Amino acid sequence: MDVFSALACSLALMLAYYTLRHFWRRLRYVKPAHRGIDPIGEAEVYLAYGRTREAVRVLKDSLRDDPNNLHAKVTLLRAYSSTRDSEAYVMLARDVQAQVQGQPVWRTIQENGRELAPQEPLFAKM
């Protein structure tokens, strides 16, 4: 077995391992609310430890159950800001604008939005 065959075999095994691990995590995922945990609090912990992907999953799942949860939406905006997902950030910011406009949190949303999407008129300084 030459070096390239061994490398290809090793890469194939790693790919199989990470694929199976991903599907296993999705299969055993239990919503925080079903575990008696506040989903926003759990997402905050994930964000504090840099586990943004998990925070986004928890928050989106929470919003499926309660689509009007403003606190979850604002936390999700923070997660999108840290992942630099400007498209999702702009869409969600448009959704919450009417509810938070004029509040300090809206100024923060605008500042982050100007960094992510400077061309977006939603975040223009007034």
C-alpha positions as CSV (number, residue, x, y, z in Angstrom):
1,M,0.0,0.0,0.0
2,D,1.6,3.2,-1.1
3,V,1.4,6.6,0.8
4,F,-1.4,8.0,-1.4
5,S,-3.6,5.0,-0.9
6,A,-3.1,5.1,2.8
7,L,-3.9,8.9,2.8
8,A,-7.0,8.4,0.7
9,C,-8.2,5.6,3.0
10,S,-7.6,7.7,6.1
11,L,-9.5,10.6,4.6
12,A,-12.4,8.4,3.7
13,L,-12.5,7.0,7.2
14,M,-12.5,10.5,8.7
15,L,-15.3,11.6,6.4
16,A,-17.4,8.6,7.3
17,Y,-16.8,9.3,11.0
18,Y,-17.8,12.9,10.9
19,T,-20.8,12.2,8.7
20,L,-22.0,9.5,11.1
21,R,-21.3,11.8,14.1
22,H,-23.4,14.6,12.5
23,F,-26.4,12.3,11.9
24,W,-26.1,10.8,15.4
25,R,-26.3,14.3,17.0
26,R,-29.3,15.2,14.9
27,L,-31.1,11.9,15.8
28,R,-30.5,12.3,19.6
29,Y,-31.3,16.0,19.8
30,V,-34.0,16.8,22.3
31,K,-35.4,20.3,22.5
32,P,-34.3,22.3,25.6
33,A,-37.9,22.9,26.6
34,H,-38.5,19.2,26.7
35,R,-35.5,18.8,29.0
36,G,-36.8,21.6,31.3
37,I,-34.2,24.1,30.2
38,D,-34.8,27.6,29.0
39,P,-33.8,27.6,25.3
40,I,-32.6,31.2,25.3
41,G,-30.4,30.5,28.3
42,E,-29.0,27.5,26.6
43,A,-28.3,29.5,23.5
44,E,-26.6,32.2,25.5
45,V,-24.3,29.6,27.0
46,Y,-23.5,28.2,23.6
47,L,-22.7,31.8,22.3
48,A,-20.5,32.4,25.4
49,Y,-18.4,29.4,24.5
50,G,-18.3,30.1,20.8
51,R,-20.6,27.3,19.8
52,T,-22.7,29.4,17.5
53,R,-24.0,26.7,15.3
54,E,-25.6,25.0,18.3
55,A,-27.0,28.3,19.5
56,V,-28.6,29.0,16.1
57,R,-30.1,25.5,16.1
58,V,-31.6,25.9,19.6
59,L,-33.0,29.4,18.8
60,K,-34.5,28.4,15.4
61,D,-36.1,25.4,17.1
62,S,-37.5,27.7,19.8
63,L,-38.9,30.1,17.3
64,R,-40.7,27.2,15.5
65,D,-42.5,26.6,18.8
66,D,-43.0,30.3,19.6
67,P,-42.6,32.5,16.5
68,N,-43.3,35.7,18.4
69,N,-40.5,35.3,21.0
70,L,-38.7,38.6,20.6
71,H,-36.0,37.7,23.1
72,A,-35.1,34.6,21.0
73,K,-35.1,36.7,17.8
74,V,-32.7,39.3,19.3
75,T,-30.4,36.5,20.5
76,L,-30.5,34.9,17.1
77,L,-29.5,38.2,15.6
78,R,-26.4,38.1,17.9
79,A,-25.6,34.7,16.7
80,Y,-26.0,35.7,13.0
81,S,-23.7,38.7,13.7
82,S,-21.0,36.5,15.2
83,T,-21.2,34.1,12.2
84,R,-21.2,37.1,9.8
85,D,-24.4,35.8,8.1
86,S,-25.5,39.1,6.6
87,E,-28.5,37.8,4.6
88,A,-30.1,36.1,7.6
89,Y,-29.3,39.0,9.8
90,V,-31.0,41.5,7.5
91,M,-34.1,39.4,7.1
92,L,-34.5,38.9,10.9
93,A,-33.7,42.6,11.6
94,R,-36.5,43.6,9.3
95,D,-38.8,41.3,11.2
96,V,-38.0,42.8,14.6
97,Q,-37.6,46.4,13.5
98,A,-41.2,47.4,14.3
99,Q,-41.0,45.9,17.8
100,V,-37.7,47.3,19.0
101,Q,-37.3,50.5,17.0
102,G,-36.4,53.4,19.3
103,Q,-35.0,51.1,22.0
104,P,-31.3,50.7,22.8
105,V,-31.3,47.2,21.4
106,W,-32.3,48.6,18.0
107,R,-29.2,50.9,18.0
108,T,-27.1,47.8,18.6
109,I,-28.8,45.9,15.9
110,Q,-28.2,48.8,13.5
111,E,-24.5,49.1,14.5
112,N,-23.9,45.4,13.9
113,G,-26.0,45.6,10.7
114,R,-23.8,48.4,9.3
115,E,-20.8,46.2,9.8
116,L,-22.4,43.2,8.1
117,A,-24.4,44.9,5.3
118,P,-23.2,48.6,5.0
119,Q,-25.3,49.0,1.8
120,E,-28.6,48.1,3.6
121,P,-30.8,51.2,4.1
122,L,-32.4,49.6,7.1
123,F,-29.2,50.3,9.1
124,A,-28.6,53.8,7.9
125,K,-27.9,56.4,10.5
126,M,-30.8,58.8,11.1
